[in-house]
Amino acid sequence: MLSKRTKYGLKALTYLAKKGKNQPVLISEIATEENISKKFLEAILLQLKKNGFLASKMGKGGGYYLIKDPEKVSIASVYRILEGPIAMLPCVSLNYYEKCDDCKSEEECSLHSIMIEVRDNTLEVYENKTLLDLI
Protein backbone atom coordinates (compact mmCIF):
# COMPACT_ATOMS: atom_id res chain seq x y z
CA MET A 1 0.00 0.00 0.00
CA LEU A 2 1.20 3.49 -0.83
CA SER A 3 2.04 5.50 2.28
CA LYS A 4 0.42 8.88 2.90
CA ARG A 5 3.88 10.46 2.56
CA THR A 6 4.25 9.19 -0.99
CA LYS A 7 0.62 9.82 -1.93
CA TYR A 8 0.80 13.41 -0.67
CA GLY A 9 4.20 13.93 -2.27
CA LEU A 10 2.85 12.87 -5.65
CA LYS A 11 -0.26 15.02 -5.19
CA ALA A 12 1.86 18.06 -4.28
CA LEU A 13 4.24 17.53 -7.21
CA THR A 14 1.29 17.15 -9.56
CA TYR A 15 -0.23 20.36 -8.22
CA LEU A 16 3.06 22.19 -8.75
CA ALA A 17 3.45 20.71 -12.23
CA LYS A 18 -0.01 22.02 -13.17
CA LYS A 19 1.05 25.50 -12.02
CA GLY A 20 4.10 25.41 -14.29
CA LYS A 21 7.84 25.13 -13.91
CA ASN A 22 9.45 27.86 -11.78
CA GLN A 23 6.07 29.17 -10.53
CA PRO A 24 6.29 29.47 -6.70
CA VAL A 25 3.27 28.22 -4.75
CA LEU A 26 2.70 28.63 -1.01
CA ILE A 27 2.61 25.48 1.10
CA SER A 28 -0.71 26.62 2.54
CA GLU A 29 -2.25 26.74 -0.95
CA ILE A 30 -1.11 23.21 -1.79
CA ALA A 31 -2.23 21.93 1.62
CA THR A 32 -5.68 23.49 1.27
CA GLU A 33 -6.25 22.47 -2.35
CA GLU A 34 -5.01 18.90 -1.87
CA ASN A 35 -6.41 18.41 1.66
CA ILE A 36 -3.02 17.68 3.23
CA SER A 37 -1.79 18.65 6.71
CA LYS A 38 0.45 21.71 6.26
CA LYS A 39 3.01 20.49 8.79
CA PHE A 40 3.24 17.04 7.15
CA LEU A 41 3.46 18.63 3.71
CA GLU A 42 6.33 20.87 4.82
CA ALA A 43 8.43 17.82 5.70
CA ILE A 44 7.61 16.13 2.39
CA LEU A 45 8.44 19.21 0.33
CA LEU A 46 11.74 19.67 2.17
CA GLN A 47 12.69 16.10 1.33
CA LEU A 48 11.79 16.63 -2.33
CA LYS A 49 13.77 19.88 -2.36
CA LYS A 50 16.79 18.17 -0.80
CA ASN A 51 16.65 15.57 -3.57
CA GLY A 52 16.56 18.08 -6.43
CA PHE A 53 12.91 18.03 -7.50
CA LEU A 54 11.92 21.40 -6.02
CA ALA A 55 13.35 24.76 -5.14
CA SER A 56 11.89 27.50 -2.97
CA LYS A 57 11.76 31.25 -2.95
CA MET A 58 11.43 33.34 0.21
CA GLY A 59 9.37 36.47 0.68
CA LYS A 60 6.56 38.03 -1.32
CA GLY A 61 5.68 35.83 -4.28
CA GLY A 62 7.59 32.98 -2.69
CA GLY A 63 6.87 29.33 -2.20
CA TYR A 64 7.92 25.99 -3.62
CA TYR A 65 8.25 25.30 -7.33
CA LEU A 66 9.13 22.43 -9.60
CA ILE A 67 12.61 22.65 -11.15
CA LYS A 68 12.40 19.52 -13.29
CA ASP A 69 10.23 19.02 -16.34
CA PRO A 70 7.16 16.96 -15.38
CA GLU A 71 7.85 14.46 -18.18
CA LYS A 72 11.28 13.77 -16.66
CA VAL A 73 10.03 12.98 -13.14
CA SER A 74 9.15 9.29 -12.98
CA ILE A 75 6.81 7.94 -10.34
CA ALA A 76 9.60 5.48 -9.45
CA SER A 77 12.06 8.26 -8.61
CA VAL A 78 9.57 9.99 -6.30
CA TYR A 79 8.53 6.68 -4.74
CA ARG A 80 12.13 5.73 -3.90
CA ILE A 81 12.80 9.08 -2.23
CA LEU A 82 9.63 9.16 -0.15
CA GLU A 83 8.93 5.46 0.36
CA GLY A 84 12.17 3.56 -0.14
CA PRO A 85 12.41 0.26 -2.00
CA ILE A 86 9.79 -0.61 -4.59
CA ALA A 87 10.26 -4.35 -4.08
CA MET A 88 8.04 -6.05 -1.51
CA LEU A 89 10.89 -8.17 -0.13
CA PRO A 90 14.46 -7.05 0.50
CA CYS A 91 15.88 -10.10 -1.32
CA VAL A 92 14.38 -8.98 -4.65
CA SER A 93 15.18 -5.27 -4.38
CA LEU A 94 17.43 -3.88 -7.10
CA ASN A 95 18.61 -0.86 -5.10
CA TYR A 96 18.20 -1.98 -1.47
CA TYR A 97 19.05 -5.68 -1.64
CA GLU A 98 19.35 -7.62 1.61
CA LYS A 99 19.25 -11.34 2.20
CA CYS A 100 16.18 -12.42 4.14
CA ASP A 101 17.06 -13.72 7.62
CA ASP A 102 14.45 -16.46 7.59
CA CYS A 103 15.39 -18.08 4.23
CA LYS A 104 17.91 -20.86 3.76
CA SER A 105 18.44 -19.74 0.17
CA GLU A 106 16.69 -17.61 -2.41
CA GLU A 107 16.52 -20.59 -4.78
CA GLU A 108 14.49 -22.58 -2.24
CA CYS A 109 12.23 -19.69 -1.21
CA SER A 110 8.64 -20.18 -2.34
CA LEU A 111 8.06 -16.41 -2.55
CA HIS A 112 11.24 -15.27 -4.29
CA SER A 113 10.34 -15.83 -7.94
CA ILE A 114 6.83 -14.40 -7.71
CA MET A 115 8.13 -11.33 -5.85
CA ILE A 116 10.62 -10.74 -8.67
CA GLU A 117 7.70 -10.80 -11.09
CA VAL A 118 5.72 -8.38 -8.90
CA ARG A 119 8.75 -6.08 -8.67
CA ASP A 120 9.35 -6.14 -12.41
CA ASN A 121 5.74 -5.40 -13.28
CA THR A 122 5.51 -2.64 -10.70
CA LEU A 123 8.75 -1.11 -11.95
CA GLU A 124 7.47 -1.23 -15.52
CA VAL A 125 4.56 1.01 -14.55
CA TYR A 126 6.41 3.30 -12.12
CA GLU A 127 9.41 3.88 -14.41
CA ASN A 128 7.24 4.62 -17.45
CA LYS A 129 4.75 6.97 -15.77
CA THR A 130 5.67 10.54 -14.96
CA LEU A 131 4.18 13.63 -13.38
CA LEU A 132 2.97 14.56 -16.84
CA ASP A 133 0.80 11.41 -16.81
CA LEU A 134 -0.75 12.52 -13.51
CA ILE A 135 -1.70 15.98 -14.73
N, C-alpha and C positions, 0 to 999 in steps of 0.2 A: 504494500500500500504506500502511496505517495505521502510523505510527511507534509504537515502544514507549512513548514519552512520552505520546502521545495515548491509546493503549490502556490504559496503567496509570492515567492520569488519569481516564478514564471508569470504570474498575474501582473506583478509590478513591472517586470521587463516588457511584457506585452503592452501595458498601458503607456510606458515610456516610448516604446517603438511606434505606437499610434500617434504620439505627439510629434515625433520627428527627431532625428539625430541632432544633438547639441541644443535641444530645447529644454531648459531647466524647468522642473516641476517640483513643487513643494511636497514633502513627505505627507503632510496633512491632506493634501488633495488626493494623492494616491490611496492613502488609508481610507478616506471617506468613500471615494468612488469604487474601490474594490472590497470594501467592508473588511479591512484588516486592522488589527491593533497597531496603533502608531508606534508604540515602543518596540513591539516585535518586528515591525517593518524596518525600523531604524537599524536594528542589528543585521537584518538580511541585506539591506542596501549597502551597509558598510562592508560586509563580506564580499558582495558583488563588486564594489568599488576596489577593494583590495586586490581582487583577482582580475582587474582590467576590463570589466564590462561597462562600468559606469564612471562618471566623474561628477564632481559637485562644484557649485558656485555659491559663494557666501553673499549675503546682503540682499538688497532690493533686486528682484528679478532672479533670485537664486533658487537653488534646488538641485536635485539629481537629474542627470541626463545620460542617455545612452551614447557611448563613444564608438561602438562597433555597429556595422551595418546589420540590420535584423536578419538578412539572409545568410550571414556568416556566423550567427550564434545558434549552434545546435542545441537541441534539448539535452543531449547527452552531456555537453560541456557544463551546462547549468546544473544538471542533476548531480554530477560528480562533485561540484564545488559545494552545493548545499546539502546533499544527501550522503555522498560517499560512493561506495562501489555500486555498480548496477547489478552485478551478479547476486543471486540469492544465497549462495554459499561461498565462503572464502576460497575453497579449493578450485573454483571455476572462474574466479575473478582474473581479468587480464591485467589490471593495474594494481590490485590490492591482494594478490595471491597469498594465501596461508594454507598450510596443511591442516585438515580437520583433526582435532585431538582424538575423536572417537572412532576414526576409521583405521583399519589395518593398512589398507592401500586404496588408492583411487580406482584402480582397476577392479577391485572387488566390491566397491561401493555401489549399492543399488540405485542411489540417487544421482551419482556423478554424471552419467551420460545425458540424462534428461535435463539436468540443470545446465549443462553446456548448451543444449538445444534452446532452452528458455532464454539463457543469456544472449545467444546469437540472434534470436528472433527479436528480443527486446532491443538489443543494440541496433539492429537493422532499422527499426522505427526511430529510435532516439537520435541516431547519427544522421538520419536523412530528413528529419523534421527540424525546422528552425523557428525562430520568433516570427518570421514572415508568414509561416503557415498558421500561426496562432492569431494573427491579426484579422 
